[in-house]
Amino acid sequence: MSNLSRRNFLQLGAAARVLAAGPKPKNLVFIIADQHSGTALGCTGHPIVRTPRLDALARQGTLFRHAYTGGLICAPSRACLDTGLHVQTHGVRTNGIPLRSGIENIFGILGRHGYIAPKEHSHSDVKGYLAWLGQQGYEDVAGPIIGSKKEARLIPTPYRFETGRAGLSQEQSLDAYTIRQSIDFIEHNRRRPFGLWIQLHGAHDPYVVPAPYDQMYRPADLPMPPYRSGEYDSKPARQKRTWQSQSADKLSDDHIRTILAHYLGMVSQTDQLVGRFLDRLSALGLDQDTIVLYTADHGDTMGCHRMFTKGFGFYEPAIRIPLIVRAPGAAKPGAQIDAMVSGIDVLPTILELMDLPAVKGLHGRSLVPLLRGRETWAHDAIFSGQDYEGATRLVMMRTPEWKLTRYDEGGTELYNTLEDPDELHNRAGESKYAGVLSKLTKGLEEWDNDCLHARPEFTTAPRLREAFEQWMAKHPAARTT
């Protein structure tokens, strides 16, 4: 008697019906590398980082040069990718809470249409990975990224997050383990339609990476990221508070270059591992049957404004995400698109590429007309948000020329992204720009209200806050995101 579960049996039956109905549908490989800034790619113009495999993927597919996250931190941003909805509407306002039932998402859609696919986003199998490390003889593992405490070589800095060389080899790293699992998946399911999510740790803090990637970039060779002395004096209080609470205000120039060198090393490690997976996909003869989409949930500040990581402001390196789509037959290889697009556009794009029914009421738009060169549209504005109404929330509106951020606790940022691309001069308090500020504020408020009223059962702040606290009380470990 087989141990096949009822759920898997139903999936296999649905897959068989799909195959019997006509040609084999396209598979999907959806790679998400956490915290990989869209500015940190060779193909988007970074002058130093080496990403040859992702650059090659872009030449084989389509590169969206100005793609933006729908959120600001991990879970809200991924929920935007999965649902095609803005943060206020899908309801995942912060890390540590799941997508609520009743929200249509890519996992449920693919499952209903006979694809072998997971039920929801999950990071790598950390529990299984740590058990595997134990089998390799490690007895002093500090965590899945740092590895062996004895073998790691951490570099002291005042910053909140560790920096240095991991206490394990590249082949023993968490992301290499995830890639091996992903290769096993496609080998076992190559004759069935599948949707595979590869969730990589990527360039997420701590900034600790295995050799040789810890030495790939010399800190002394890196230019200092942009910063204006005293700029936090004209920024909202939340930013200055975060800058100081993470001890970033104590970082020297050498510290910043050192952390940045390790961040870029993590990006190059990700690039190599993605290339390894793509090589196996090709060797199995699946290239022409598989849509490959590479992106990130959000980026990293990358030392700009003397800060790293994300979550405290909508600076360009933190909200730009890589977006590469290789869809055989959908577009001329090597196309590059400069239109502003968003993470909320990913779900409708996948559905159209896979000939699946569209979902009504999405905020995102399919990018397929852009891929195929039939249209040249772009969003007039990109919107993003984080957290609950009240003291902790911030929301953003970005047009091709301006970026406005509003903090519910108080404070506003206004940048002219054409004249001040490094976002060093906050124009919110200058009378010269009062008209621009008023117009953008109105647009931001209209967007916010539209999102909040789209699904009131998922967006009412007091109800969400209460549900969040109840869930966190049952899952206290989630507070360590």
C-alpha positions in Angstrom: 0.0 0.0 0.0 1.4 3.4 -1.0 1.9 6.1 1.7 0.7 8.7 -0.8 -1.4 11.3 1.1 -4.9 12.2 0.0 -3.7 15.7 -0.9 -0.9 14.4 -3.0 -3.2 11.9 -4.7 -5.6 14.7 -5.6 -2.7 16.8 -6.9 -1.5 14.0 -9.1 -5.0 13.4 -10.4 -5.4 17.0 -11.3 -2.0 17.0 -13.0 -3.0 13.9 -15.0 -6.1 15.7 -16.2 -4.2 18.8 -17.2 -1.7 16.7 -19.2 -4.5 14.7 -20.9 -6.3 17.9 -21.9 -3.5 19.1 -24.2 0.2 20.1 -24.4 2.2 20.0 -21.2 1.8 23.4 -19.4 4.8 25.6 -18.6 6.6 24.8 -15.3 7.5 27.7 -13.0 10.7 28.3 -11.1 10.3 31.3 -8.8 13.6 32.3 -7.2 13.5 34.8 -4.3 16.8 35.9 -2.8 16.2 37.7 0.4 17.5 41.3 0.6 19.2 41.4 -2.8 19.0 45.0 -3.9 18.1 45.5 -7.5 21.0 48.0 -7.7 23.5 45.2 -6.9 23.6 43.5 -10.3 26.1 43.8 -13.1 23.3 43.9 -15.6 21.6 46.9 -13.8 24.9 48.9 -13.8 26.6 48.2 -10.5 30.3 49.1 -11.2 31.8 46.4 -9.0 29.6 43.5 -8.1 30.2 40.3 -10.1 27.0 38.5 -11.1 27.8 36.6 -14.3 25.1 34.0 -14.0 22.3 36.4 -13.3 23.6 38.7 -16.1 23.4 35.7 -18.4 19.9 34.9 -17.3 18.9 38.5 -18.1 20.4 38.2 -21.6 18.3 35.0 -22.1 15.2 36.7 -20.8 13.9 40.1 -19.9 15.4 42.5 -17.3 13.1 45.0 -15.6 15.6 47.7 -14.5 13.3 49.6 -12.2 11.3 47.1 -10.2 10.2 48.0 -6.7 9.1 46.1 -3.6 5.5 46.2 -2.6 6.5 46.3 1.1 9.6 47.2 3.1 10.5 44.1 5.0 10.3 40.3 4.4 6.8 38.9 5.0 4.8 41.9 3.7 6.9 42.1 0.6 6.6 38.4 -0.2 2.8 38.6 0.3 2.7 41.4 -2.3 4.5 39.0 -4.8 2.2 36.2 -3.9 -1.1 38.0 -4.0 -0.8 41.0 -6.4 -2.2 43.2 -3.6 -0.8 46.1 -1.6 0.1 45.6 2.0 -3.0 47.3 3.5 -5.3 44.9 1.5 -3.5 41.6 1.9 -3.1 42.3 5.6 0.4 41.1 6.2 1.6 44.3 7.7 4.8 43.1 9.4 6.9 40.0 9.9 5.8 37.0 11.9 2.2 36.7 10.7 0.8 34.5 7.9 -1.4 35.4 5.0 -5.0 35.2 6.2 -7.4 32.7 4.7 -9.7 34.2 2.0 -6.8 36.0 0.1 -6.2 34.4 -3.3 -2.5 33.6 -3.8 -0.2 31.9 -6.3 0.1 28.7 -4.1 -3.6 28.0 -4.0 -4.0 28.8 -7.7 -1.3 26.5 -8.9 -2.5 23.7 -6.6 -6.0 24.0 -8.0 -4.7 23.7 -11.5 -2.8 20.5 -11.1 0.7 21.8 -10.4 3.0 20.1 -7.9 3.6 23.1 -5.7 4.0 24.1 -2.0 1.0 25.5 -0.1 2.8 28.7 1.0 6.1 30.5 1.2 8.7 29.0 3.4 12.3 29.7 3.9 14.9 26.9 3.6 14.4 23.8 5.7 16.5 25.3 8.6 15.7 22.5 11.0 16.7 19.8 8.5 19.8 21.8 7.6 21.0 22.1 11.2 20.4 18.3 11.7 22.4 17.7 8.5 25.2 20.0 9.8 25.3 17.9 13.0 25.8 14.8 10.8 28.8 16.5 9.2 30.4 16.7 12.7 29.6 20.2 13.8 28.9 20.5 17.5 29.3 24.3 18.0 26.9 25.8 15.4 26.0 29.4 16.2 23.2 29.4 13.7 22.5 28.5 10.1 24.4 31.5 8.7 27.4 31.9 11.0 27.9 28.1 11.3 30.7 26.8 13.6 31.6 29.4 16.2 35.1 28.0 16.4 35.7 28.2 12.6 33.9 31.5 11.9 36.1 34.6 11.6 33.9 37.6 12.6 35.2 41.1 12.2 34.4 43.4 15.2 32.3 46.4 14.3 29.9 48.5 16.4 27.0 47.5 14.2 24.1 45.4 15.4 24.6 42.6 12.8 27.7 40.4 12.6 30.1 40.7 9.7 32.8 38.2 8.5 33.5 34.7 7.3 31.2 31.9 8.0 32.4 28.9 10.0 31.5 26.4 7.2 32.4 25.9 3.6 30.3 27.1 0.6 29.1 23.6 0.0 27.9 23.4 3.6 26.1 26.7 3.6 22.3 27.0 4.0 21.7 28.2 0.4 23.8 25.4 -1.1 21.7 23.0 0.9 18.6 24.7 -0.5 19.8 24.5 -4.0 20.5 20.7 -3.6 17.0 20.2 -2.3 15.6 22.3 -5.3 17.6 20.1 -7.8 16.2 17.0 -6.1 12.7 18.4 -6.6 13.0 19.0 -10.3 14.7 15.7 -10.8 11.8 13.9 -9.2 9.0 16.0 -10.8 10.4 16.7 -14.3 7.6 14.7 -15.9 4.9 16.5 -14.1 3.9 20.2 -14.2 5.4 21.9 -11.2 5.7 25.3 -9.5 8.9 25.5 -7.5 9.8 28.3 -5.0 13.5 28.6 -4.2 13.7 30.8 -1.1 17.4 31.8 -0.6 18.8 33.5 2.4 20.7 35.6 -0.1 22.3 38.8 1.1 20.2 39.1 4.2 21.9 40.2 7.4 24.0 39.1 9.3 26.7 39.9 6.7 28.5 36.6 7.1 29.5 34.6 4.1 31.6 31.5 3.4 35.0 31.6 1.8 36.0 32.6 -0.9 33.2 35.2 -1.0 34.3 36.9 2.2 37.5 38.0 0.3 36.0 38.5 -3.2 35.8 42.3 -2.7 38.5 44.4 -1.1 37.0 47.0 1.2 39.7 49.5 0.2 38.6 49.2 -3.4 35.0 50.2 -2.7 33.9 53.9 -2.9 32.1 55.2 0.1 28.3 55.1 -0.3 26.6 58.5 -0.4 26.0 60.4 2.8 25.7 64.1 3.7 27.1 65.2 7.0 24.3 66.0 9.4 21.6 64.7 7.1 19.7 62.9 9.9 19.0 66.3 11.5 16.5 66.9 8.7 15.1 63.4 8.6 12.1 62.0 10.5 12.8 61.0 14.1 12.3 57.3 13.4 15.2 57.3 11.0 17.7 58.9 13.4 16.4 56.7 16.2 17.1 53.6 14.2 20.4 54.8 13.0 21.5 55.3 16.6 19.8 52.3 18.1 21.6 49.9 15.7 24.9 51.7 16.5 25.3 52.6 12.8 26.1 56.2 14.0 29.4 54.7 15.4 30.5 53.1 12.1 33.8 54.4 10.6 34.3 54.5 6.9 36.4 51.4 7.1 33.6 49.6 8.9 31.1 50.6 6.2 33.4 49.4 3.4 34.0 46.1 5.2 30.3 45.4 5.7 29.5 46.4 2.1 32.3 44.1 0.8 30.7 41.2 2.6 27.2 42.1 1.4 28.5 42.1 -2.2 30.2 38.7 -1.5 26.8 37.3 -0.4 25.3 38.6 -3.7 28.0 36.8 -5.7 27.5 33.6 -3.7 23.8 33.8 -4.6 24.7 34.3 -8.2 26.9 31.2 -8.3 24.3 29.0 -6.6 21.5 30.2 -8.9 23.7 29.3 -11.8 24.2 25.8 -10.5 20.5 25.2 -10.3 19.9 26.6 -13.8 22.7 24.3 -15.2 20.8 21.3 -13.8 17.5 22.6 -15.2 19.1 22.8 -18.6 20.7 19.4 -18.3 17.3 17.8 -17.6 16.0 19.4 -20.8 13.5 21.6 -19.0 14.6 25.0 -20.3 11.9 25.3 -23.0 9.1 24.1 -20.6 10.0 26.3 -17.7 9.4 29.9 -16.8 12.2 31.2 -14.6 11.6 34.3 -12.5 14.3 35.8 -10.3 13.6 38.5 -7.8 13.9 39.6 -4.2 11.4 40.5 -1.5 13.2 43.8 -0.9 16.7 45.3 -1.0 19.3 46.6 1.4 20.4 50.2 2.1 24.0 49.0 1.3 25.8 51.6 3.4 24.0 54.6 1.9 23.2 57.2 4.6 25.7 55.2 6.7 23.1 52.4 7.2 22.5 48.8 6.2 19.6 46.4 6.1 16.0 47.7 5.6 12.8 48.7 7.4 13.5 52.2 8.5 13.1 54.2 5.3 12.2 53.8 1.6 15.7 54.5 0.2 16.3 53.4 -3.3 18.7 50.5 -2.7 16.3 49.1 -0.1 13.2 49.2 -2.3 14.7 48.4 -5.7 14.5 44.7 -6.4 15.9 42.6 -9.2 13.3 41.3 -11.6 14.4 38.9 -14.4 11.8 36.9 -16.4 12.9 34.1 -18.7 9.8 32.9 -20.5 10.5 30.9 -23.6 8.6 32.3 -26.6 7.2 35.2 -24.6 9.8 37.8 -25.5 12.9 38.5 -27.5 16.0 37.5 -25.4 18.0 40.3 -23.9 15.2 42.9 -23.7 15.6 45.6 -21.0 12.6 47.5 -19.7 13.0 50.8 -17.9 9.4 51.3 -16.9 8.6 51.4 -13.2 7.0 48.1 -12.1 6.2 46.6 -8.7 6.2 43.3 -6.8 2.4 43.4 -7.1 2.8 42.8 -10.8 4.4 39.4 -10.4 1.3 37.3 -9.7 -0.8 38.6 -12.7 2.3 38.2 -14.9 2.8 34.5 -13.9 -0.9 33.8 -14.4 -0.9 35.1 -18.0 2.4 33.4 -18.9 1.0 30.1 -17.7 -2.4 30.6 -19.4 -4.2 30.5 -16.1 -7.4 32.5 -15.3 -6.8 36.1 -14.2 -7.8 37.0 -10.6 -10.2 40.0 -10.3 -9.5 42.9 -8.1 -5.7 42.8 -8.1 -3.7 46.0 -7.7 -0.9 44.6 -9.9 -0.9 44.4 -13.7 0.5 41.7 -16.0 3.9 42.6 -17.4 3.3 40.2 -20.4 2.4 43.1 -22.8 5.7 44.7 -21.9 7.6 41.4 -22.3 6.1 40.9 -25.8 6.6 44.5 -26.9 2.9 45.1 -27.4 2.7 48.0 -24.9 5.0 50.5 -23.2 3.0 51.3 -20.2 4.5 52.0 -16.7 2.9 52.7 -13.4 2.4 56.4 -12.9 3.4 55.9 -9.3 4.8 53.1 -7.2 3.3 52.7 -3.7 4.6 50.8 -0.7 3.8 50.5 3.0 4.7 48.9 6.2 3.0 48.2 9.6 -0.2 49.3 11.2 -1.9 52.7 11.3 -0.6 54.6 14.2 2.9 55.3 15.6 4.7 52.5 13.7 3.5 52.9 10.1 5.2 54.5 7.1 3.9 54.7 3.5 5.6 55.8 0.3 4.7 57.1 -3.2 7.3 57.3 -5.9 6.9 58.9 -9.3 9.6 59.1 -12.0 10.7 62.4 -10.5 9.6 62.5 -6.8 9.5 60.2 -3.8 7.3 61.0 -0.8 7.3 59.1 2.5 5.0 59.8 5.4 5.5 58.5 8.9 2.4 58.1 11.1 4.4 59.0 14.2 5.3 62.3 12.5 7.7 63.2 9.8 7.8 63.5 6.1 10.4 63.0 3.4 10.3 64.5 -0.1 13.1 63.8 -2.6 13.6 64.9 -6.2 14.9 61.6 -7.5 16.2 63.2 -10.8 18.2 66.1 -9.2 19.0 64.2 -6.0 19.2 60.5 -6.8 21.1 59.7 -3.6 18.2 61.2 -1.5 20.4 63.4 0.6 18.3 66.6 0.7 14.8 66.3 2.2 12.7 69.0 0.6 9.5 68.4 2.7 10.0 71.6 4.7 10.9 73.9 1.9 8.2 76.4 0.7 9.5 76.1 -2.9 8.2 72.6 -3.0 4.9 73.1 -1.1 2.8 72.5 -4.3 4.6 69.3 -5.1 4.2 68.1 -1.5 0.5 68.9 -1.5 -0.1 67.1 -4.8 1.8 64.0 -3.8 0.3 63.9 -0.3 -3.2 63.9 -1.9 -2.2 61.0 -4.2 -0.7 59.0 -1.3 -3.8 59.5 0.8 -6.2 58.4 -2.0 -4.1 55.3 -2.6 -4.1 54.5 1.1 -7.8 54.9 1.5 -8.5 52.8 -1.6 -6.4 50.0 -0.2 -7.9 50.2 3.3 -11.4 50.0 2.0 -10.8 47.2 -0.5 -11.0 44.4 2.0 -12.1 45.9 5.4 -12.1 42.5 7.1 -8.4 42.2 6.5 -7.3 45.9 6.8 -9.0 47.4 9.9 -6.0 48.4 12.0 -7.4 47.7 15.6 -8.6 44.2 14.5 -5.3 43.4 12.7 -3.3 44.6 15.7 -5.4 42.4 18.1 -5.1 39.4 15.8 -1.4 40.0 15.4 -0.8 40.1 19.2 -2.9 37.0 19.7 -0.9 35.1 17.1 2.4 36.3 18.5 1.4 35.2 22.0 1.2 31.6 20.6 4.3 31.9 18.4 6.9 33.9 20.5 9.8 32.7 18.5 8.5 34.7 15.5 9.6 37.9 17.2 13.2 37.1 16.3 12.7 37.7 12.5 
